[in-house]
């Protein structure tokens, strides 16, 4: 991930950090409506990586004063033959 890798986010106030060697699992911090949030993005196979789960738990414990949003950082893939934004694929 060259564009959305860790270098892209380094020094940004909302960027909390990452796990591993790329930015697939990372967290961001923000505040809205008088509440503080953490967005924890974990790869789909997070449950099969004990180190990643330990890291995620440590991050959540350290930010326990924030509301947590946990999700997968990668967009869902559309079904074959479908364009995610426009419906059926038109031409080739």
C-alpha positions as CSV (number, residue, x, y, z in Angstrom):
1,X,0.0,0.0,0.0
2,X,2.1,2.8,-1.2
3,X,-0.4,5.7,-1.2
4,X,-2.5,4.8,1.8
5,X,0.4,3.3,3.8
6,X,1.7,4.5,7.1
7,X,3.8,7.3,5.5
8,X,0.7,8.9,4.1
9,X,-0.8,9.3,7.6
10,X,2.3,10.1,9.6
11,X,2.0,13.3,11.5
12,X,-1.8,13.7,11.1
13,X,-3.5,14.5,14.4
14,X,-6.3,11.9,14.0
15,X,-4.0,9.0,13.1
16,X,-3.4,6.7,16.1
17,X,-1.1,4.0,14.7
18,X,-1.0,0.6,13.0
19,X,-0.2,-3.0,13.6
20,X,2.2,-5.1,11.4
21,X,4.2,-3.9,8.4
22,X,1.5,-2.0,6.5
23,X,-1.6,0.0,7.3
24,X,-4.2,-2.7,6.9
25,X,-4.9,-2.7,10.6
26,X,-4.9,0.8,12.1
27,X,-6.8,3.2,14.2
28,X,-8.0,6.8,14.0
29,X,-9.3,9.2,16.6
30,X,-11.9,11.9,16.2
31,X,-14.5,13.9,18.1
32,X,-18.0,14.9,17.1
33,X,-21.1,16.2,18.8
34,X,-19.2,16.4,22.1
35,X,-18.2,12.7,22.1
36,X,-14.8,11.2,21.4
37,X,-14.4,8.2,19.1
38,X,-11.9,5.6,18.0
39,X,-12.2,3.9,14.6
40,X,-10.3,0.6,14.8
41,X,-9.9,-0.9,11.3
42,X,-8.9,-4.6,11.4
43,X,-8.2,-7.0,8.5
44,X,-10.9,-9.6,7.9
45,X,-8.6,-12.4,9.2
46,X,-8.0,-10.5,12.5
47,X,-9.4,-13.3,14.6
48,X,-6.8,-15.7,13.3
49,X,-3.9,-13.5,14.3
50,X,-3.3,-13.5,18.1
51,X,-0.8,-10.7,18.0
52,X,-3.2,-8.5,16.1
53,X,-6.0,-9.3,18.6
54,X,-3.6,-8.4,21.6
55,X,-2.7,-5.1,19.9
56,X,-6.4,-4.3,19.2
57,X,-7.3,-5.0,22.9
58,X,-4.4,-2.9,24.1
59,X,-5.5,0.0,21.9
60,X,-9.1,-0.3,23.1
61,X,-8.0,-0.4,26.7
62,X,-5.8,2.7,26.2
63,X,-8.7,4.6,24.6
64,X,-11.5,3.3,26.9
65,X,-12.9,6.8,27.3
66,X,-13.9,6.8,23.6
67,X,-16.8,5.2,21.8
68,X,-15.4,2.5,19.6
69,X,-16.2,1.8,15.9
70,X,-14.6,-1.4,14.6
71,X,-14.6,-2.5,11.0
72,X,-12.7,-3.8,8.0
73,X,-10.6,-1.1,6.2
74,X,-11.1,-2.6,2.8
75,X,-14.3,-2.0,0.9
76,X,-16.6,-5.0,0.2
77,X,-16.1,-6.5,-3.2
78,X,-19.1,-6.4,-5.5
79,X,-20.5,-9.6,-6.9
80,X,-19.0,-10.8,-10.2
81,X,-20.3,-8.8,-13.1
82,X,-21.4,-5.8,-11.0
83,X,-19.8,-2.4,-10.6
84,X,-19.8,-1.3,-7.0
85,X,-21.0,2.2,-7.8
86,X,-23.1,1.9,-10.9
87,X,-24.8,-1.5,-11.0
88,X,-24.3,-3.9,-13.9
89,X,-21.0,-3.6,-15.8
90,X,-21.4,-1.9,-19.1
91,X,-19.1,-3.2,-21.9
92,X,-15.4,-4.2,-21.5
